[in-house]
């Protein structure tokens, strides 16, 4: 069974520091996702540099499928040596999740990953070895939808030392105080926040170390089918709609007024256009039973492209383009069904208003979404 | 209850770019006596993209509608259609 992962990270810097000395890197690709956590020696800027270098170097090398031994060597060679301690050191945890559900884990100096299944912690069997004088724990295991994995830095495990606890919160304390992490309604963001708030509370609001929590929730991949544009031959209308409806589990989006009318006609449902503008620059959305979102075509696709082209898209709007962008961002697999019929009235408008035609917009969207690690398929009609 | 004139604004791409939002604004700003006699909604593309912005009023199409002339058009239609509404 294929899986997907929702991942969230929250951090808390040591009291008096602006920067957190832990770093996290999440790298998504078409086969899965890699999460890298590092805790730099000390705190503040120095620790932040060490940890950031560690995760960036490791991520870059792992992306090029470099073996672990070389990764560790390169990290050790790259890190600057601390003048005070004469050491170049940061911890490292690398969690790799394949879309097939296979997980591999490497831990050097970080608290052990916690795996929860059915609301309970499940032991992860590790094999230890020594690479470049460091003890390395490795594990291979399978994950399934509903599982939750937690990676934390020692700031969480030791939270409360010299405050509420003599020996800190500890992994047992963390498990005991955590609400069921496998509950479907409990998001990764919420879990990471709960852990960091717990660490902060244990240290009575004065954390003595940087703390980081990464929560990973495993779920079945979510799919979206976007149908846009009428087919070149009207005789293919039915085939297009059959293709749109074929995948029952996929969320359905329709982009285009005429396309919406074809969907409504072929499914026998009514198309109702919303009576208000959420944003006057974007035509209103419509409702068709069984369709998650029905929008206008060209303008909406172009605006959606602009939104998703931003380095870290923050989507707040309720207009069709923002809603489409949000659906695409949350999807793991996207199928575009593109009708190539030309509306002659659009040709001049596209030139005048500097708009990309439908097929070009979809082409750009495909590149952007693939860069985000999503699987994208495009079919033409 | 008095029947209303059904006014639908085309929400297609071309009509939007040709000023459908201005038509909607003009409809919402009709003087109260006229406003209460019309029901406003959007409709999917009317397929008359070369002649936008388009309106459909009680089933009839109107092309290249000028928002400033909209009150005049609706008053005339209400007079003409009075009994047929």
Interface residues (C-beta under 8 A of the other chain):
Chain A: X257 X258 X260 X261 X264 X271 X273 X274 X275 X277 X280 X283 X284 X286 X296 X297 X298 X299 X343 X344 X345 X346 X349 X353
Chain B: X11 X12 X13 X14 X16 X17 X20 X21 X24 X40 X41 X42 X43 X44 X45 X47 X49 X50 X52
